[in-house]
């Protein structure tokens, strides 16, 4: 009986624990599904979340839209390319400075 606990722990120790809130009816349906499939509710939720995330990745356009689009206003794009490509909402580029206009000359009388 000690081995299954060890095996289960070994398979989940790399995972992050989280909490979700679901409606009572959905919880009952999830419990019934878990009983029918012989899987823990957590395993079913993990599978469903993984499928949802994978489907979302396929629906989203590629983040390579900035390639060859000109100046980004950033000087660190090459160093931070992975962070900028793979974060959910990349930060907006800093505002570009406006070109300075020469002050109007006052004519002296």
N, C-alpha and C positions, 0 to 999 in steps of 0.2 A: 504494500500500500504506500510505502514511502517513495517509490520510484515515480509514480505519476505526478506527485506534487513537485518533485525535483524537475521532471521534464516540463511541466507546465510553467514553472518559474523560469526555467532556462529559456523558454520561448517568448516570455513576455517581459523579461527584465530590461530589454532594450527599448521598450515602449513607454510612452508618456501617458500617465493617467489623466483623464478629463471627466467632466460631468456634463450631462445633457439633460434638458428638461423636455419631456414629451407629454402629450395628452394621455390620460388614463386609458382610453380606448386603444390607442396605439400601443401602449405598453402591454395590454392584455393580448393584442394580436401578435406582438413581438414574442411574448412568452410562449404563446401557442406554437408559433413558428419554430422557436427554439426546441420545444418538446418534440415536435414532429420531425425535425431534421437531426435531432440528437446533438446539436451544437449549443454552446453557451450563447446567451444573448449578446455578450460583448463581441464574440466572433462574427455574428451576423451584422451587428452595427459597423464593425470595422470593414467588412466586405462591402457593405452598402456605401459607406463614406468613400472608400477607395474607388468604387465604380463611379460615384458622383463626381469626384475630383478628376478622374481620367476623362470622363465625358466632357467636363467643363474645359479641360485643356484642349480637346479637339475642336470645341466650338469657338474658342478665342482665336483671333488673328495672331499671326506671328509678331513678335516684338522687334523684328528687324526693319521696321518702317523708317527708322532714322538713318539707315545706311545711305550714304551719299546725298543726304538732304541738305547739306550746307552746315553753316556754323550752328553749334548748339548753345553757345554762350558759356560752355564749361571748358575748363582746361584739364580736367581729370577723367575724361571719358575713357581713354585707353586703359588707364589703371583700374577703373571701376566698372568696366564693361559687363562683367558677370552680375554684379550687384544691380546695375541699372536694367539689365535684361530680364532677370528672374525674380525681382521683387514684385509684389502684387500691384502696387501703385507707385511707379517711379516718381521722385520729387520733380516738381516743375523746374525748368531751367531758370537761373537767376535772370532778372530783367537786364536787358542790354542797356549800357549807358547811352544817353542821347548825345549826338555829336554837339560839340560846343559851337555856338555861333559867336562870331566876334561882336563885341558890344558896338552899338551904333556910335559913330563919331559925332561929336558935337562940334559944330562949327563955332569958331571963336570970332567974336565981333571986333 
